[in-house]
Amino acid sequence: MTQTSTPTSTRPVGRVDSYFKITERGSTIGTEVRGGLVTFFTMSYIIVLNPIILGYVQDDGGTGNFLGGGAEPNVAAIAAATALIAGLLSILMGVVANFPLALAAGLGLNAVVAYSIASLPGMTWPDAMGIVVLEGLIILVLVLTGFRTAVFKAVPVELKMAISVGIGLFIAFIGLFDAGFVRIPFAQKTPVELGVAGSLAGWPLLVFVVGLLLAIVLMVRKVRGGILIAIATATVLAVVIEAIAKVGPMKDPSGAVINATGWELNNPAVPDGGIVQAPDFSLLGQFSLFGSIEKIGFIAVALLVFSIMLADFFDTMGTMVAVGGEAGLLDEQGNPPRTKQILVVDSIAAAAGGAGSVSSNTSYIESAAGVGDGARTGLASVVTGVAFLLATFLAPLVDMVPFEAATPALVVVGFLMVMQVSGIDWKNYEVAIPAFLTIVLMPFTYSITVGIGAGFIVFVVIKLALGKVRAVHPLMWLAAALFVVYFTLGPIKDLIGI
């Protein structure tokens, strides 16, 4: 396991250093600022992607209003609220938990809210966001009572390492896929393929390759700020290429592919209307806490809250272990410092996301990019949060950074996280097999929760088969049982007619 960095000095240089323990953790203020910016640029895509997922779905079975109550999508308001909530909660994480972990609207969770909750017959967007607030409040109670922290500490250290390794592969795959380096083939003869029909075609892929190679070279040469330098260089290259070649976007606003060799998400062009615009915060507070119970009944609401809660519960556990391991902040049992404070802020974020009408906010594994560039304290999260707040006014500037320029950071950090695989005893099948399933199922299913759940269940089954029941913490039994329910939610919902 990675050990805590050796302090370069024992004397704080100021109040900021003292509060965030920057010198104590072997970092500097400049490194934390740089790491926070790297994290921001790596996850700033959520400002664009969250409005795409939430903004084009009508409530009430597709016959009602768009998010915000209008007859037309209000993408600008969703983007502004997304950046605002992410900024405030990332700052809160840094100040309260002093951990280099940023938060924003959770991918996957937002899709569940849009396509599985708000689109139910009779449901409205405020009802759907009310369910998200309920989920966040319940998780907060579990943290304050010590239950969520106890579950986290009951997980064997080998499985915590496997979670970090699995997330490393997962975010590397996300980076490759979001850049278009790996794609679903049009013929669908294989699950994925290299680039376009097996070739690296198009200018955007060139930008990705240049950015990735630059990040690798700078990392090998131990250049400070190498990841941020790679992102900035690739962005400038992308802007120049777009100005000359007029590549254009890959997809139209509906998500349909119109140009296989175009830019995946953001079009890297200098904005015509300036880089500053006034944000629209009209979505804040548009939620109905108990309106969903009147629409679809208590049992249905309970199942929906449970499905969101379980994913949120264990996604965060995996993320903070992975980020803490990369930062060298885990203790001998694989626990990060101030675990309870981290979980409290994450729980508040879930409720805040619903209250802000932008879906549950959660801890982002992309924070590992900033850690990979040297961040070790909560000051990096504060910097990321401030950048998000500025992004509410500077959305055009954020839009200049394409996926192809930001995602090389995820591939490099994925490599750094996978290095922890050496800490697993692969000759001990009792932990090796659950660890293996945890690792491979995260990228294969595109879900951190699925990987964790499979590892938990198989670990418990193996111990039971070997007669080592007492070797399993009671909370591991409970978690495994809950995951069995989670994996069978579809048949359960069908059974009760949801």
C-alpha positions as CSV (number, residue, x, y, z in Angstrom):
1,M,0.0,0.0,0.0
2,T,1.2,3.5,-0.8
3,Q,2.5,5.2,2.3
4,T,1.9,8.8,3.4
5,S,4.3,11.2,1.7
6,T,7.3,12.3,3.7
7,P,7.0,15.9,4.9
8,T,9.5,18.2,3.3
9,S,9.3,20.5,6.4
10,T,7.9,20.3,9.9
11,R,7.2,24.1,10.2
12,P,4.0,25.5,8.7
13,V,4.5,28.5,6.5
14,G,1.1,30.2,7.3
15,R,-2.5,29.8,8.4
16,V,-3.5,28.1,5.1
17,D,-0.6,25.6,5.4
18,S,-1.4,24.9,9.0
19,Y,-5.1,24.5,8.5
20,F,-4.8,22.1,5.5
21,K,-1.6,20.4,6.8
22,I,0.0,21.1,3.5
23,T,3.6,20.8,4.6
24,E,2.8,18.0,6.9
25,R,1.5,15.9,3.9
26,G,4.6,16.8,1.8
27,S,2.9,19.3,-0.5
28,T,3.0,23.0,-1.3
29,I,0.3,25.6,-1.8
30,G,1.2,25.8,-5.5
31,T,1.0,22.1,-5.9
32,E,-2.5,22.1,-4.3
33,V,-3.7,24.9,-6.5
34,R,-2.4,23.1,-9.6
35,G,-3.9,19.8,-8.5
36,G,-7.2,21.4,-7.9
37,L,-7.3,22.9,-11.4
38,V,-6.3,19.6,-12.9
39,T,-9.3,17.9,-11.2
40,F,-11.6,20.7,-12.4
41,F,-10.6,20.4,-16.0
42,T,-10.8,16.7,-15.8
43,M,-14.4,16.7,-14.5
44,S,-15.7,20.0,-15.9
45,Y,-17.4,18.0,-18.6
46,I,-20.3,17.4,-16.2
47,I,-21.3,21.1,-16.7
48,V,-22.0,20.1,-20.3
49,L,-23.1,16.5,-19.9
50,N,-25.5,16.9,-17.0
51,P,-27.8,19.3,-19.0
52,I,-27.7,16.9,-21.9
53,I,-28.9,14.0,-19.7
54,L,-31.4,15.9,-17.6
55,G,-32.5,18.7,-20.0
56,Y,-34.1,16.7,-22.8
57,V,-36.4,14.4,-20.8
58,Q,-40.1,15.3,-20.2
59,D,-41.7,14.2,-17.0
60,D,-45.0,12.4,-16.6
61,G,-44.1,9.6,-19.0
62,G,-42.7,11.9,-21.6
63,T,-45.9,14.0,-21.9
64,G,-45.2,16.7,-19.3
65,N,-42.6,19.5,-18.8
66,F,-38.9,19.6,-19.1
67,L,-36.7,20.2,-16.1
68,G,-37.6,23.7,-14.8
69,G,-41.2,23.5,-15.7
70,G,-41.0,24.8,-19.3
71,A,-42.2,23.4,-22.6
72,E,-38.6,23.7,-24.0
73,P,-35.3,22.4,-22.5
74,N,-33.5,24.9,-20.2
75,V,-30.0,23.8,-20.7
76,A,-28.4,27.0,-19.5
77,A,-30.1,26.9,-16.1
78,I,-29.1,23.3,-15.6
79,A,-25.5,24.0,-16.5
80,A,-25.4,27.0,-14.0
81,A,-27.0,25.0,-11.2
82,T,-24.7,22.0,-11.9
83,A,-21.6,24.2,-11.6
84,L,-22.9,26.1,-8.5
85,I,-23.8,22.9,-6.5
86,A,-20.5,21.2,-7.5
87,G,-18.5,24.3,-6.5
88,L,-20.1,24.8,-3.1
89,L,-19.9,21.1,-2.1
90,S,-16.3,20.7,-3.3
91,I,-15.3,23.7,-1.2
92,L,-17.2,22.2,1.8
93,M,-15.3,18.9,1.3
94,G,-12.0,20.7,1.3
95,V,-12.8,22.8,4.4
96,V,-14.5,20.2,6.5
97,A,-12.8,17.0,5.6
98,N,-9.4,18.3,4.3
99,F,-9.4,15.6,1.6
100,P,-8.5,16.1,-2.1
101,L,-12.0,15.0,-3.3
102,A,-14.3,17.0,-5.5
103,L,-18.0,16.5,-6.0
104,A,-20.5,17.0,-8.8
105,A,-23.7,15.6,-10.2
106,G,-23.2,11.8,-10.4
107,L,-23.1,10.2,-13.8
108,G,-25.4,7.2,-13.9
109,L,-27.4,8.6,-11.0
110,N,-28.6,11.4,-13.1
111,A,-29.6,9.0,-15.8
112,V,-31.6,7.0,-13.3
113,V,-33.4,10.2,-12.1
114,A,-34.2,11.2,-15.7
115,Y,-35.1,8.0,-17.4
116,S,-36.4,5.8,-14.5
117,I,-38.0,8.3,-12.1
118,A,-39.0,11.6,-13.7
119,S,-40.4,9.8,-16.8
120,L,-42.7,7.6,-14.7
121,P,-46.5,8.3,-15.4
122,G,-47.8,10.9,-13.1
123,M,-44.3,12.0,-11.8
124,T,-43.0,15.5,-12.1
125,W,-39.4,16.8,-12.1
126,P,-39.9,18.3,-8.6
127,D,-41.2,14.9,-7.4
128,A,-38.2,13.2,-8.8
129,M,-35.8,15.7,-7.2
130,G,-37.6,15.2,-3.9
131,I,-36.7,11.5,-4.0
132,V,-33.1,12.5,-4.5
133,V,-33.3,14.8,-1.4
134,L,-34.9,12.0,0.6
135,E,-32.1,9.6,-0.4
136,G,-29.4,12.2,0.7
137,L,-31.1,12.8,4.0
138,I,-31.3,9.0,4.8
139,I,-27.6,8.5,4.0
140,L,-26.8,11.5,6.2
141,V,-28.6,9.9,9.1
142,L,-26.7,6.6,8.4
143,V,-23.4,8.6,8.6
144,L,-24.3,10.5,11.7
145,T,-25.3,7.3,13.5
146,G,-22.0,5.8,12.6
147,F,-23.5,3.0,10.4
148,R,-22.0,4.1,7.1
149,T,-18.5,4.5,8.6
150,A,-18.8,1.2,10.3
151,V,-19.7,-0.6,7.0
152,F,-16.7,1.0,5.4
153,K,-14.3,-0.1,8.1
154,A,-15.7,-3.6,8.0
155,V,-14.4,-4.2,4.5
156,P,-11.2,-6.3,4.4
157,V,-8.1,-4.3,3.3
158,E,-7.5,-6.6,0.3
159,L,-11.0,-5.7,-1.1
160,K,-10.3,-2.0,-0.5
161,M,-7.1,-2.4,-2.6
162,A,-9.1,-4.3,-5.3
163,I,-11.6,-1.4,-5.3
164,S,-8.8,1.0,-6.0
165,V,-7.3,-1.1,-8.8
166,G,-10.8,-1.7,-10.4
167,I,-11.5,2.0,-10.3
168,G,-8.1,2.6,-12.0
169,L,-9.1,0.4,-14.9
170,F,-12.5,1.9,-14.9
171,I,-11.4,5.5,-15.2
172,A,-8.7,4.5,-17.8
173,F,-11.5,3.0,-19.8
174,I,-13.7,6.1,-19.4
175,G,-10.8,8.2,-20.6
176,L,-10.2,6.0,-23.7
177,F,-13.9,5.7,-24.4
178,D,-14.9,9.4,-23.9
179,A,-12.0,10.4,-26.2
180,G,-13.3,8.1,-28.9
181,F,-10.0,6.1,-28.9
182,V,-12.2,3.1,-28.0
183,R,-15.7,3.0,-29.4
184,I,-18.8,0.8,-29.9
185,P,-18.5,-0.3,-33.6
186,F,-21.3,0.6,-35.9
187,A,-21.6,-3.0,-37.0
188,Q,-21.6,-4.1,-33.3
189,K,-19.8,-7.3,-34.1
190,T,-17.6,-6.7,-31.1
191,P,-18.4,-4.7,-27.9
192,V,-15.7,-2.1,-28.6
193,E,-13.1,-1.4,-31.2
194,L,-10.1,0.9,-31.8
195,G,-11.1,4.4,-33.1
196,V,-13.2,4.5,-36.2
197,A,-13.5,1.0,-37.8
198,G,-10.3,-0.1,-36.2
199,S,-8.2,3.0,-37.2
200,L,-7.2,6.2,-35.4
201,A,-9.0,8.5,-37.8
202,G,-9.7,12.2,-37.4
203,W,-8.1,15.3,-35.8
204,P,-9.7,14.8,-32.4
205,L,-8.0,11.5,-31.9
206,L,-4.7,13.1,-32.8
207,V,-5.2,15.6,-30.1
208,F,-5.9,12.8,-27.6
209,V,-2.8,10.8,-28.6
210,V,-0.6,14.0,-28.4
211,G,-2.1,14.8,-25.0
212,L,-1.6,11.3,-23.7
213,L,2.0,11.0,-24.9
214,L,2.8,14.4,-23.5
215,A,1.3,13.5,-20.1
216,I,3.3,10.2,-20.1
217,V,6.6,11.9,-21.0
218,L,6.1,14.6,-18.4
219,M,5.2,12.1,-15.8
220,V,8.2,9.9,-16.5
221,R,10.4,13.0,-16.4
222,K,8.7,14.0,-13.1
223,V,7.8,17.4,-14.4
224,R,5.6,19.3,-11.8
225,G,2.2,20.1,-13.2
226,G,2.7,17.6,-16.1
227,I,-1.0,16.6,-16.3
228,L,-2.2,20.2,-16.3
229,I,0.4,21.1,-18.9
230,A,-0.8,18.2,-21.1
231,I,-4.4,19.3,-20.8
232,A,-3.6,23.0,-21.6
233,T,-1.3,22.0,-24.5
234,A,-3.8,19.6,-26.0
235,T,-6.6,22.3,-25.7
236,V,-4.6,24.9,-27.5
237,L,-3.8,22.3,-30.2
238,A,-7.5,21.5,-30.5
239,V,-8.5,25.1,-30.8
240,V,-5.9,25.7,-33.6
241,I,-7.0,22.5,-35.5
242,E,-10.7,23.5,-35.2
243,A,-10.0,27.0,-36.5
244,I,-8.1,25.6,-39.5
245,A,-9.8,22.3,-40.3
246,K,-13.4,23.2,-39.2
247,V,-13.8,19.6,-37.8
248,G,-17.2,20.2,-36.0
249,P,-18.9,18.1,-33.4
250,M,-19.4,14.4,-33.5
251,K,-23.1,14.5,-32.4
252,D,-26.1,16.7,-32.9
253,P,-28.0,18.1,-29.9
254,S,-30.2,14.9,-29.7
255,G,-27.1,12.7,-29.4
256,A,-27.2,11.3,-32.9
257,V,-23.7,10.8,-34.5
258,I,-23.4,13.1,-37.6
259,N,-19.6,13.1,-37.9
260,A,-17.6,10.0,-36.8
261,T,-14.4,12.0,-36.7
262,G,-15.7,15.1,-35.0
263,W,-15.2,16.3,-31.4
264,E,-16.9,14.1,-28.8
265,L,-18.5,16.8,-26.6
266,N,-17.1,20.3,-26.5
267,N,-16.2,22.1,-29.7
268,P,-12.8,23.7,-29.0
269,A,-13.4,27.1,-30.6
270,V,-12.9,30.5,-29.1
271,P,-16.4,31.8,-28.1
272,D,-17.8,34.5,-30.3
273,G,-19.9,36.1,-27.7
274,G,-17.2,36.5,-25.1
275,I,-16.2,34.2,-22.2
276,V,-18.5,35.7,-19.5
277,Q,-22.3,35.3,-19.2
278,A,-24.7,35.8,-16.3
279,P,-25.8,32.5,-14.7
280,D,-29.4,31.4,-14.4
281,F,-30.1,29.9,-11.0
282,S,-33.9,29.5,-11.4
283,L,-33.8,25.7,-10.8
284,L,-32.7,26.0,-7.2
285,G,-35.3,24.8,-4.7
286,Q,-37.6,23.2,-7.3
287,F,-38.3,20.0,-5.5
288,S,-41.2,18.3,-3.7
289,L,-40.1,16.2,-0.8
290,F,-43.1,13.9,-0.5
291,G,-45.0,14.6,-3.8
292,S,-43.8,11.3,-5.3
293,I,-45.5,9.2,-2.5
294,E,-48.8,10.7,-3.6
295,K,-48.1,9.8,-7.3
296,I,-46.7,6.3,-7.2
297,G,-47.1,5.1,-3.6
298,F,-44.8,4.5,-0.6
299,I,-43.4,1.1,-1.6
300,A,-42.4,2.3,-5.1
301,V,-40.7,5.4,-3.7
302,A,-38.9,3.2,-1.1
303,L,-37.5,1.0,-3.8
304,L,-36.4,4.0,-5.9
305,V,-34.7,5.6,-2.9
306,F,-33.0,2.3,-2.0
307,S,-31.6,1.8,-5.6
308,I,-30.1,5.3,-5.7
309,M,-28.9,5.1,-2.1
310,L,-27.0,1.8,-2.5
311,A,-25.2,3.0,-5.6
312,D,-24.3,6.3,-3.9
313,F,-23.3,4.6,-0.7
314,F,-20.7,2.3,-2.2
315,D,-19.6,4.4,-5.1
316,T,-18.3,7.0,-2.6
317,M,-16.6,4.3,-0.5
318,G,-14.7,3.1,-3.5
319,T,-13.8,6.6,-4.7
320,M,-12.4,7.8,-1.4
321,V,-10.3,4.6,-1.0
322,A,-8.9,5.0,-4.5
323,V,-8.1,8.7,-4.1
324,G,-6.7,8.2,-0.6
325,G,-4.6,5.4,-1.8
326,E,-3.2,7.4,-4.7
327,A,-2.5,10.3,-2.3
328,G,-0.8,8.0,0.2
329,L,-3.3,9.0,2.9
330,L,-4.7,5.6,3.9
331,D,-3.8,3.9,7.2
332,E,-2.8,0.3,7.6
333,Q,-6.5,-0.8,7.4
334,G,-7.0,1.1,4.2
335,N,-9.0,3.9,5.8
336,P,-8.5,7.6,4.8
337,P,-8.2,10.3,7.5
338,R,-11.5,12.0,8.7
339,T,-13.6,9.3,7.1
340,K,-16.8,10.4,8.9
341,Q,-16.4,14.0,7.7
342,I,-15.9,12.9,4.1
343,L,-19.0,10.8,4.3
344,V,-21.0,13.6,5.9
345,V,-20.2,16.0,3.2
346,D,-20.9,13.4,0.5
347,S,-24.3,12.8,2.1
348,I,-25.1,16.5,2.2
349,A,-24.1,16.7,-1.4
350,A,-26.7,14.1,-2.4
351,A,-29.5,16.1,-0.8
352,A,-28.1,19.4,-2.1
353,G,-28.1,18.0,-5.7
354,G,-31.8,17.2,-5.4
355,A,-32.5,20.6,-3.8
356,G,-30.7,22.3,-6.7
357,S,-32.6,20.2,-9.3
358,V,-29.4,18.8,-10.8
359,S,-29.6,15.2,-9.4
360,S,-27.6,13.6,-6.6
361,N,-24.1,15.0,-6.2
362,T,-21.3,12.6,-5.3
363,S,-17.6,12.2,-5.0
364,Y,-15.8,12.1,-8.3
365,I,-13.1,9.6,-9.1
366,E,-11.6,12.2,-11.5
367,S,-10.2,13.8,-8.3
368,A,-7.5,11.2,-8.7
369,A,-6.2,13.2,-11.6
370,G,-5.4,16.1,-9.3
371,V,-3.9,13.8,-6.8
372,G,-1.8,12.3,-9.6
373,D,-0.5,15.8,-10.2
374,G,0.5,16.2,-6.5
375,A,-2.6,17.3,-4.6
376,R,-2.7,15.9,-1.0
377,T,-5.1,18.2,0.9
378,G,-8.5,19.8,1.0
379,L,-7.1,23.0,-0.5
380,A,-7.1,21.3,-3.9
381,S,-10.9,20.7,-3.4
382,V,-11.4,24.3,-2.5
383,V,-9.6,25.3,-5.7
384,T,-11.7,23.0,-7.7
385,G,-14.8,24.4,-6.1
386,V,-13.9,28.0,-6.8
387,A,-13.2,27.0,-10.4
388,F,-16.7,25.5,-10.6
389,L,-18.2,28.7,-9.1
390,L,-16.3,30.8,-11.7
391,A,-17.6,28.4,-14.4
392,T,-21.1,29.6,-13.7
393,F,-20.0,32.8,-15.3
394,L,-17.3,31.4,-17.6
395,A,-19.2,28.5,-19.2
396,P,-18.0,29.4,-22.7
397,L,-14.3,29.1,-21.5
398,V,-15.0,25.7,-20.0
399,D,-16.6,24.6,-23.3
400,M,-13.3,25.2,-25.0
401,V,-11.7,22.1,-23.4
402,P,-12.8,19.1,-25.4
403,F,-12.9,15.5,-24.1
404,E,-9.9,14.7,-26.2
405,A,-7.8,17.2,-24.3
406,A,-8.9,16.3,-20.8
407,T,-9.2,12.5,-20.9
408,P,-5.5,11.6,-21.2
409,A,-5.3,12.6,-17.5
410,L,-7.7,9.7,-16.7
411,V,-5.6,7.2,-18.5
412,V,-2.4,8.2,-16.8
413,V,-4.0,8.3,-13.4
414,G,-5.6,4.9,-14.1
415,F,-2.1,3.5,-14.5
416,L,-1.0,5.0,-11.2
417,M,-4.0,3.4,-9.4
418,V,-3.6,0.0,-10.9
419,M,-0.1,-0.2,-9.4
420,Q,-1.8,-1.1,-6.1
421,V,-2.6,-4.5,-7.5
422,S,0.8,-5.7,-6.1
423,G,-0.7,-5.4,-2.5
424,I,-3.1,-8.3,-3.1
425,D,-2.1,-11.8,-2.2
426,W,-3.0,-13.6,-5.5
427,K,-2.1,-17.0,-4.1
428,N,-4.8,-16.8,-1.5
429,Y,-7.9,-17.7,-3.4
430,E,-10.2,-16.6,-0.5
431,V,-9.3,-12.9,-1.2
432,A,-7.9,-13.2,-4.7
433,I,-11.1,-14.3,-6.4
434,P,-13.4,-11.6,-4.9
435,A,-10.6,-9.1,-5.6
436,F,-10.4,-10.2,-9.3
437,L,-14.2,-9.9,-9.8
438,T,-14.2,-6.5,-8.1
439,I,-11.5,-5.3,-10.5
440,V,-12.8,-6.7,-13.8
441,L,-16.5,-6.0,-13.3
442,M,-16.1,-2.3,-12.8
443,P,-14.9,-1.6,-16.3
444,F,-16.8,-4.5,-17.9
445,T,-20.2,-3.3,-16.5
446,Y,-19.3,0.4,-16.4
447,S,-20.2,0.5,-12.8
448,I,-18.2,0.9,-9.6
449,T,-21.1,-0.4,-7.5
450,V,-21.5,-3.6,-9.5
451,G,-17.8,-4.4,-9.0
452,I,-18.0,-3.8,-5.3
453,G,-21.2,-5.8,-4.9
454,A,-19.9,-8.8,-6.8
455,G,-16.7,-8.8,-4.7
456,F,-18.6,-8.6,-1.4
457,I,-21.0,-11.4,-2.3
458,V,-18.3,-13.8,-3.5
459,F,-16.2,-13.0,-0.5
460,V,-19.0,-13.9,1.9
461,V,-19.9,-17.0,-0.1
462,I,-16.3,-18.3,-0.1
463,K,-16.0,-17.8,3.7
464,L,-19.4,-19.6,4.2
465,A,-18.3,-22.5,2.0
466,L,-15.1,-22.9,4.0
467,G,-16.9,-22.7,7.3
468,K,-15.2,-19.4,8.3
469,V,-18.4,-17.6,9.2
470,R,-16.9,-15.9,12.2
471,A,-14.1,-14.4,10.0
472,V,-16.7,-12.2,8.2
473,H,-17.8,-9.0,9.9
474,P,-21.6,-8.9,10.5
475,L,-21.8,-5.7,8.4
476,M,-20.2,-7.5,5.5
477,W,-23.1,-10.1,5.7
478,L,-25.6,-7.2,5.7
479,A,-23.9,-5.4,2.8
480,A,-23.8,-8.7,0.7
481,A,-27.5,-9.2,1.4
482,L,-28.3,-5.7,0.3
483,F,-26.3,-6.2,-2.9
484,V,-28.3,-9.3,-3.7
485,V,-31.4,-7.2,-3.5
486,Y,-29.7,-4.5,-5.6
487,F,-28.8,-6.9,-8.3
488,T,-32.4,-8.3,-8.4
489,L,-34.3,-4.9,-8.3
490,G,-35.6,-5.4,-11.8
491,P,-37.5,-8.7,-11.0
492,I,-38.6,-7.2,-7.7
493,K,-40.1,-4.2,-9.4
494,D,-41.8,-6.4,-12.0
495,L,-43.2,-8.5,-9.2
496,I,-44.9,-5.5,-7.5
497,G,-45.8,-3.9,-10.7
498,I,-43.6,-0.8,-10.8
